[in-house]
Amino acid sequence: MENGWVWTDDHQRTSVPGLFAAGDVTERMLLAQVAARQGAVAAENALGGDARMDYRAVPACLYTRPEVAWVGLSAREAAARGYAVVVGRASMGGNPRALAAGEEEGWVEVVADGRYGEILGAHLVGPHAGELVSQVAGMMQAEGTILEWEKVIHPHPTLSEAIGEAVAMAAHRMRAGAGR
């Protein structure tokens, strides 16, 4: 323990052989969804598995009005880490489903690497942002690129179309060399 926190590696092992830890005691991203995944990783490894905790694609949400959600890196954080950043952005003000619901306040921003198209993060403000951010987290976990993701067909009219628009903009900027 250090300052009341239990150290764990990416297998959720502690410094005590055979002892695993998960949740807020580990001081790693104090979110319920992180604790649940850490617990699954710890349980699998306690039974002889080789699961690893991956913190790159952890979604976080604020249930305000409008909702706010994010996953991964911001454009500024990505640039500081040496990525050639491209950003795609779409407004909820142009989204048919948001307009129909009277909830057109907000936007979607997708951050990607301009060299290889790796999805580095996203930030969403608007209706059901806490639900939509899982799409980005899933693509990041699957190591999808914006060039692959822009081929995804989103049903119409849905809020997810805004993500598709932001991805398409980032892919266009990548092809135009904006991230180089």
Backbone as CSV, one residue per row, in Angstrom:
resi,resn,N_x,N_y,N_z,CA_x,CA_y,CA_z,C_x,C_y,C_z
1,MET,0.837,-1.190,0.000,0.000,0.000,0.000,0.871,1.237,0.000
2,GLU,0.377,2.252,-0.669,1.073,3.526,-0.683,0.033,4.620,-0.519
3,ASN,0.130,5.392,0.551,-0.838,6.448,0.843,-2.272,5.925,0.882
4,GLY,-2.470,4.702,1.322,-3.800,4.128,1.420,-4.292,3.428,0.165
5,TRP,-3.539,3.483,-0.918,-3.923,2.852,-2.180,-3.184,1.531,-2.334
6,VAL,-3.825,0.574,-2.984,-3.212,-0.716,-3.247,-2.679,-0.711,-4.670
7,TRP,-1.391,-0.942,-4.823,-0.782,-0.986,-6.156,-1.174,-2.282,-6.861
8,THR,-1.509,-2.181,-8.149,-1.763,-3.362,-8.972,-1.078,-3.178,-10.315
9,ASP,-0.726,-4.304,-10.937,-0.209,-4.241,-12.301,-1.392,-4.345,-13.263
10,ASP,-1.128,-4.489,-14.558,-2.234,-4.528,-15.514,-2.985,-5.861,-15.518
11,HIS,-2.552,-6.803,-14.684,-3.282,-8.061,-14.489,-4.119,-7.990,-13.202
12,GLN,-4.066,-6.841,-12.509,-4.733,-6.595,-11.231,-4.077,-7.347,-10.073
13,ARG,-2.821,-7.796,-10.271,-2.074,-8.449,-9.197,-1.523,-7.387,-8.249
14,THR,-1.513,-7.700,-6.983,-0.870,-6.828,-6.000,0.554,-7.331,-5.792
15,SER,1.260,-6.711,-4.865,2.628,-7.166,-4.557,2.627,-8.447,-3.714
16,VAL,1.448,-8.874,-3.251,1.324,-10.112,-2.485,0.957,-11.232,-3.455
17,PRO,1.801,-12.260,-3.593,1.504,-13.348,-4.527,0.115,-13.948,-4.294
18,GLY,-0.641,-14.090,-5.380,-1.970,-14.689,-5.303,-3.078,-13.742,-4.865
19,LEU,-2.737,-12.478,-4.601,-3.735,-11.507,-4.155,-3.969,-10.479,-5.260
20,PHE,-5.228,-10.310,-5.634,-5.622,-9.379,-6.682,-6.476,-8.286,-6.055
21,ALA,-6.529,-7.128,-6.699,-7.358,-6.034,-6.198,-8.035,-5.338,-7.372
22,ALA,-9.201,-4.780,-7.089,-9.961,-4.061,-8.103,-10.761,-2.960,-7.432
23,GLY,-11.115,-1.965,-8.206,-11.984,-0.902,-7.714,-11.234,0.294,-7.176
24,ASP,-11.947,1.097,-6.410,-11.408,2.373,-5.954,-10.136,2.242,-5.121
25,VAL,-9.929,1.097,-4.474,-8.737,0.900,-3.656,-7.455,0.998,-4.492
26,THR,-7.579,0.803,-5.829,-6.398,0.833,-6.704,-6.040,2.242,-7.168
27,GLU,-6.880,3.227,-6.922,-6.663,4.628,-7.295,-6.623,4.850,-8.808
28,ARG,-6.982,3.877,-9.602,-6.949,4.020,-11.056,-8.324,4.389,-11.564
29,MET,-8.550,5.580,-12.002,-9.816,6.008,-12.595,-11.001,5.547,-11.747
30,LEU,-11.386,6.317,-10.807,-12.413,5.945,-9.839,-13.808,6.008,-10.476
31,LEU,-14.071,5.053,-11.347,-15.345,4.950,-12.053,-15.892,3.539,-11.890
32,ALA,-17.205,3.421,-11.751,-17.829,2.109,-11.563,-17.506,1.164,-12.715
33,GLN,-17.503,1.673,-13.944,-17.231,0.813,-15.094,-15.787,0.306,-15.090
34,VAL,-14.871,1.085,-14.548,-13.480,0.641,-14.439,-13.384,-0.447,-13.370
35,ALA,-14.020,-0.224,-12.242,-14.000,-1.214,-11.161,-14.576,-2.545,-11.631
36,ALA,-15.659,-2.495,-12.401,-16.272,-3.732,-12.900,-15.322,-4.475,-13.831
37,ARG,-14.662,-3.749,-14.713,-13.722,-4.406,-15.639,-12.503,-4.930,-14.886
38,GLN,-11.995,-4.142,-13.925,-10.873,-4.600,-13.110,-11.242,-5.889,-12.381
39,GLY,-12.454,-5.950,-11.857,-12.909,-7.147,-11.159,-12.942,-8.361,-12.073
40,ALA,-13.398,-8.164,-13.311,-13.429,-9.269,-14.278,-12.016,-9.725,-14.619
41,VAL,-11.109,-8.764,-14.796,-9.711,-9.100,-15.087,-9.099,-9.850,-13.909
42,ALA,-9.316,-9.359,-12.691,-8.774,-10.006,-11.498,-9.313,-11.424,-11.353
43,ALA,-10.613,-11.595,-11.554,-11.223,-12.921,-11.409,-10.658,-13.903,-12.438
44,GLU,-10.552,-13.452,-13.682,-10.008,-14.338,-14.721,-8.578,-14.747,-14.382
45,ASN,-7.784,-13.796,-13.935,-6.391,-14.104,-13.618,-6.258,-14.944,-12.345
46,ALA,-7.137,-14.745,-11.381,-7.120,-15.568,-10.169,-7.410,-17.031,-10.506
47,LEU,-8.114,-17.247,-11.617,-8.432,-18.608,-12.062,-7.423,-19.133,-13.089
48,GLY,-6.279,-18.443,-13.219,-5.214,-18.908,-14.089,-5.174,-18.288,-15.464
49,GLY,-6.005,-17.308,-15.724,-6.032,-16.653,-17.031,-4.901,-15.659,-17.216
50,ASP,-4.959,-14.943,-18.316,-3.930,-13.947,-18.629,-4.581,-12.667,-19.160
51,ALA,-5.623,-12.193,-18.484,-6.323,-10.973,-18.892,-5.518,-9.750,-18.459
52,ARG,-5.654,-8.679,-19.225,-4.973,-7.427,-18.911,-5.978,-6.286,-18.896
53,MET,-5.771,-5.364,-18.010,-6.597,-4.168,-17.931,-6.052,-3.156,-18.925
54,ASP,-6.931,-2.582,-19.730,-6.553,-1.596,-20.733,-7.301,-0.303,-20.435
55,TYR,-6.579,0.744,-20.102,-7.194,2.013,-19.715,-7.317,2.999,-20.878
56,ARG,-6.909,2.609,-22.080,-6.947,3.537,-23.225,-8.364,3.952,-23.608
57,ALA,-9.322,3.050,-23.465,-10.661,3.294,-23.993,-11.735,3.249,-22.910
58,VAL,-11.480,3.929,-21.805,-12.457,3.969,-20.718,-13.370,5.176,-20.922
59,PRO,-14.662,4.942,-21.145,-15.575,6.070,-21.298,-15.954,6.665,-19.944
60,ALA,-16.194,7.969,-19.953,-16.640,8.672,-18.751,-17.800,9.584,-19.134
61,CYS,-18.705,9.782,-18.215,-19.920,10.544,-18.512,-20.288,11.485,-17.375
62,LEU,-20.876,12.617,-17.747,-21.502,13.524,-16.796,-22.962,13.610,-17.200
63,TYR,-23.843,13.256,-16.310,-25.265,13.229,-16.632,-25.908,14.572,-16.318
64,THR,-25.478,15.554,-17.072,-25.988,16.910,-16.974,-26.956,17.123,-18.136
65,ARG,-27.417,18.335,-18.312,-28.241,18.643,-19.474,-27.625,19.824,-20.170
66,PRO,-26.992,19.655,-21.320,-26.864,18.404,-22.056,-25.833,17.476,-21.402
67,GLU,-25.928,16.209,-21.755,-24.962,15.226,-21.250,-23.592,15.500,-21.858
68,VAL,-22.554,15.102,-21.120,-21.171,15.221,-21.570,-20.517,13.855,-21.403
69,ALA,-19.783,13.415,-22.417,-19.085,12.126,-22.322,-17.778,12.215,-23.091
70,TRP,-16.820,11.415,-22.686,-15.536,11.392,-23.375,-14.871,10.042,-23.182
71,VAL,-13.916,9.787,-24.060,-13.104,8.583,-23.986,-11.760,8.907,-24.626
72,GLY,-10.693,8.374,-24.086,-9.377,8.547,-24.693,-8.804,9.941,-24.537
73,LEU,-8.002,10.318,-25.522,-7.237,11.561,-25.468,-7.967,12.732,-26.115
74,SER,-7.680,13.926,-25.619,-8.116,15.138,-26.296,-7.095,15.435,-27.396
75,ALA,-7.416,16.338,-28.282,-6.482,16.719,-29.351,-5.186,17.261,-28.750
76,ARG,-5.299,18.043,-27.717,-4.119,18.625,-27.066,-3.249,17.536,-26.439
77,GLU,-3.869,16.591,-25.746,-3.114,15.489,-25.133,-2.441,14.633,-26.205
78,ALA,-3.144,14.366,-27.292,-2.585,13.554,-28.378,-1.395,14.250,-29.020
79,ALA,-1.509,15.543,-29.257,-0.396,16.301,-29.853,0.808,16.301,-28.920
80,ALA,0.567,16.437,-27.616,1.654,16.430,-26.633,2.372,15.084,-26.606
81,ARG,1.677,14.016,-26.996,2.291,12.684,-27.045,2.935,12.393,-28.402
82,GLY,2.939,13.373,-29.282,3.636,13.220,-30.555,2.793,12.725,-31.721
83,TYR,1.499,12.605,-31.535,0.642,12.180,-32.644,0.443,13.320,-33.634
84,ALA,0.275,12.975,-34.894,-0.117,13.933,-35.933,-1.642,13.963,-35.907
85,VAL,-2.199,14.897,-35.192,-3.616,14.890,-34.853,-4.507,15.407,-35.979
86,VAL,-5.595,14.677,-36.222,-6.699,15.179,-37.042,-7.958,15.096,-36.187
87,VAL,-8.818,16.077,-36.369,-10.045,16.144,-35.587,-11.221,16.282,-36.544
88,GLY,-12.267,15.551,-36.277,-13.521,15.696,-37.000,-14.592,16.112,-36.027
89,ARG,-15.429,17.029,-36.449,-16.452,17.542,-35.538,-17.789,17.631,-36.265
90,ALA,-18.853,17.333,-35.562,-20.208,17.459,-36.103,-21.103,18.068,-35.034
91,SER,-22.007,18.903,-35.470,-22.934,19.565,-34.565,-24.215,18.756,-34.413
92,MET,-24.742,18.726,-33.219,-26.045,18.108,-33.004,-27.151,18.981,-33.603
93,GLY,-26.814,20.243,-33.861,-27.788,21.164,-34.446,-28.217,20.762,-35.844
94,GLY,-27.437,19.924,-36.512,-27.797,19.456,-37.841,-28.270,18.012,-37.851
95,ASN,-28.412,17.417,-36.691,-28.798,16.012,-36.594,-30.326,15.898,-36.549
96,PRO,-30.915,15.182,-37.513,-32.383,15.100,-37.580,-33.046,14.570,-36.305
97,ARG,-32.455,13.587,-35.667,-33.051,13.014,-34.454,-32.996,14.013,-33.307
98,ALA,-31.875,14.713,-33.159,-31.751,15.731,-32.113,-32.736,16.874,-32.370
99,LEU,-32.867,17.266,-33.619,-33.820,18.329,-33.968,-35.249,17.916,-33.650
100,ALA,-35.614,16.694,-33.999,-36.969,16.195,-33.747,-37.279,16.143,-32.255
101,ALA,-36.267,15.874,-31.452,-36.452,15.792,-30.002,-36.326,17.154,-29.321
102,GLY,-35.960,18.183,-30.090,-35.746,19.500,-29.501,-34.511,19.566,-28.631
103,GLU,-33.535,18.717,-28.938,-32.299,18.658,-28.145,-31.081,18.849,-29.044
104,GLU,-31.090,19.916,-29.806,-30.021,20.105,-30.789,-28.776,20.789,-30.232
105,GLU,-28.733,21.031,-28.942,-27.544,21.623,-28.335,-26.457,20.563,-28.201
106,GLY,-25.261,20.834,-28.699,-24.144,19.922,-28.519,-23.392,19.609,-29.785
107,TRP,-22.412,18.727,-29.645,-21.529,18.368,-30.743,-20.807,17.070,-30.434
108,VAL,-20.178,16.525,-31.462,-19.346,15.324,-31.343,-17.994,15.664,-31.940
109,GLU,-16.941,15.298,-31.249,-15.581,15.515,-31.754,-14.831,14.197,-31.671
110,VAL,-14.229,13.794,-32.777,-13.423,12.567,-32.829,-11.978,12.970,-33.077
111,VAL,-11.070,12.429,-32.278,-9.637,12.710,-32.371,-8.944,11.460,-32.903
112,ALA,-8.134,11.639,-33.943,-7.442,10.491,-34.538,-6.017,10.861,-34.914
113,ASP,-5.218,9.839,-35.120,-3.854,10.023,-35.602,-3.908,10.206,-37.111
114,GLY,-3.308,11.275,-37.603,-3.349,11.599,-39.024,-2.454,10.735,-39.891
115,ARG,-1.591,9.947,-39.304,-0.725,9.078,-40.105,-1.388,7.741,-40.397
116,TYR,-1.944,7.115,-39.365,-2.467,5.756,-39.492,-3.973,5.644,-39.278
117,GLY,-4.604,6.715,-38.834,-6.043,6.700,-38.623,-6.490,6.131,-37.294
118,GLU,-5.544,5.832,-36.403,-5.916,5.286,-35.094,-6.840,6.256,-34.367
119,ILE,-7.909,5.739,-33.801,-8.837,6.558,-33.037,-8.246,6.761,-31.653
120,LEU,-8.012,8.009,-31.308,-7.345,8.333,-30.051,-8.306,8.782,-28.968
121,GLY,-9.466,9.284,-29.361,-10.423,9.745,-28.366,-11.617,10.402,-29.005
122,ALA,-12.557,10.775,-28.160,-13.745,11.500,-28.611,-14.358,12.240,-27.436
123,HIS,-15.073,13.299,-27.774,-15.764,14.109,-26.778,-17.140,14.406,-27.332
124,LEU,-18.141,14.186,-26.524,-19.517,14.352,-26.960,-20.267,15.221,-25.963
125,VAL,-21.042,16.136,-26.487,-21.921,16.969,-25.678,-23.264,16.933,-26.380
126,GLY,-24.293,16.511,-25.664,-25.609,16.489,-26.281,-26.453,15.348,-25.772
127,PRO,-27.605,15.152,-26.423,-28.531,14.117,-25.970,-27.906,12.727,-26.040
128,HIS,-28.048,11.999,-24.952,-27.589,10.608,-24.853,-26.089,10.423,-25.139
129,ALA,-25.305,11.434,-24.831,-23.851,11.336,-25.033,-23.277,10.155,-24.265
130,GLY,-23.819,9.877,-23.079,-23.344,8.762,-22.269,-23.567,7.412,-22.923
131,GLU,-24.568,7.299,-23.762,-24.809,6.066,-24.522,-23.934,6.026,-25.771
132,LEU,-23.831,7.149,-26.453,-23.109,7.202,-27.729,-21.604,6.968,-27.576
133,VAL,-21.029,7.378,-26.447,-19.586,7.272,-26.266,-19.114,5.819,-26.320
134,SER,-20.012,4.882,-26.036,-19.637,3.470,-26.098,-19.271,3.030,-27.509
135,GLN,-19.859,3.661,-28.519,-19.471,3.345,-29.898,-17.991,3.628,-30.110
136,VAL,-17.550,4.768,-29.634,-16.148,5.149,-29.800,-15.251,4.221,-28.980
137,ALA,-15.642,3.967,-27.737,-14.843,3.080,-26.881,-14.702,1.702,-27.524
138,GLY,-15.766,1.204,-28.114,-15.717,-0.102,-28.779,-14.773,-0.110,-29.963
139,MET,-14.822,0.945,-30.767,-13.919,1.022,-31.917,-12.457,1.152,-31.461
140,MET,-12.245,1.906,-30.397,-10.882,2.043,-29.878,-10.382,0.701,-29.344
141,GLN,-11.222,-0.004,-28.614,-10.828,-1.291,-28.047,-10.521,-2.291,-29.155
142,ALA,-11.269,-2.217,-30.251,-11.054,-3.125,-31.382,-9.908,-2.660,-32.290
143,GLU,-9.283,-1.535,-31.927,-8.185,-0.951,-32.690,-8.602,-0.615,-34.118
144,GLY,-9.854,-0.185,-34.259,-10.348,0.267,-35.559,-9.765,1.625,-35.913
145,THR,-9.784,1.940,-37.185,-9.291,3.244,-37.645,-10.464,4.074,-38.159
146,ILE,-10.233,5.369,-38.328,-11.291,6.212,-38.871,-11.588,5.845,-40.318
147,LEU,-10.603,5.314,-41.030,-10.835,4.905,-42.420,-11.756,3.688,-42.480
148,GLU,-11.658,2.819,-41.497,-12.585,1.683,-41.414,-13.942,2.127,-40.886
149,TRP,-13.919,2.974,-39.885,-15.141,3.392,-39.214,-16.037,4.243,-40.098
150,GLU,-15.444,4.995,-41.027,-16.282,5.836,-41.870,-17.164,5.010,-42.810
151,LYS,-16.877,3.724,-42.933,-17.685,2.836,-43.772,-18.914,2.285,-43.027
152,VAL,-18.982,2.515,-41.719,-20.110,2.032,-40.926,-21.371,2.787,-41.347
153,ILE,-22.441,2.051,-41.568,-23.712,2.660,-41.937,-24.523,2.886,-40.671
154,HIS,-24.863,4.137,-40.429,-25.676,4.490,-39.268,-27.132,4.593,-39.701
155,PRO,-28.043,4.036,-38.932,-29.451,4.160,-39.300,-29.905,5.621,-39.256
156,HIS,-30.916,5.931,-40.033,-31.418,7.307,-40.122,-32.883,7.325,-39.739
157,PRO,-33.317,8.211,-38.930,-32.557,9.246,-38.228,-32.121,8.757,-36.843
158,THR,-30.840,8.886,-36.531,-30.324,8.539,-35.200,-29.290,9.566,-34.767
159,LEU,-29.086,9.634,-33.479,-28.054,10.513,-32.933,-26.666,10.044,-33.363
160,SER,-26.515,8.740,-33.583,-25.202,8.199,-33.949,-24.712,8.718,-35.300
161,GLU,-25.600,9.259,-36.097,-25.171,9.841,-37.371,-24.174,10.982,-37.154
162,ALA,-24.281,11.665,-36.023,-23.339,12.747,-35.718,-21.926,12.186,-35.547
163,ILE,-21.822,11.011,-34.948,-20.504,10.376,-34.826,-19.976,10.051,-36.217
164,GLY,-20.832,9.492,-37.066,-20.434,9.186,-38.439,-19.946,10.409,-39.191
165,GLU,-20.612,11.535,-38.999,-20.194,12.778,-39.658,-18.828,13.239,-39.147
166,ALA,-18.621,13.165,-37.838,-17.334,13.577,-37.261,-16.213,12.669,-37.746
167,VAL,-16.481,11.371,-37.807,-15.481,10.421,-38.305,-15.158,10.702,-39.767
168,ALA,-16.178,10.945,-40.574,-15.963,11.240,-41.996,-15.118,12.494,-42.170
169,MET,-15.361,13.508,-41.346,-14.568,14.738,-41.431,-13.110,14.464,-41.060
170,ALA,-12.885,13.689,-39.993,-11.513,13.362,-39.589,-10.819,12.552,-40.678
171,ALA,-11.527,11.602,-41.290,-10.939,10.788,-42.361,-10.601,11.651,-43.570
172,HIS,-11.481,12.578,-43.899,-11.210,13.505,-45.016,-9.954,14.332,-44.728
173,ARG,-9.836,14.831,-43.520,-8.664,15.612,-43.155,-7.394,14.765,-43.168
174,MET,-7.514,13.512,-42.772,-6.366,12.613,-42.836,-5.904,12.419,-44.276
175,ARG,-6.857,12.136,-45.155,-6.503,11.937,-46.569,-5.937,13.215,-47.204
176,ALA,-6.371,14.358,-46.710,-5.888,15.644,-47.245,-4.511,16.014,-46.663
177,GLY,-4.042,15.202,-45.709,-2.721,15.449,-45.131,-2.708,16.425,-44.001
178,ALA,-3.860,16.703,-43.404,-3.940,17.682,-42.322,-3.163,17.265,-41.087
179,GLY,-2.954,15.964,-40.894,-2.266,15.512,-39.695,-0.771,15.300,-39.897
180,ARG,-0.273,15.675,-41.032,1.155,15.411,-41.282,2.012,16.591,-40.986
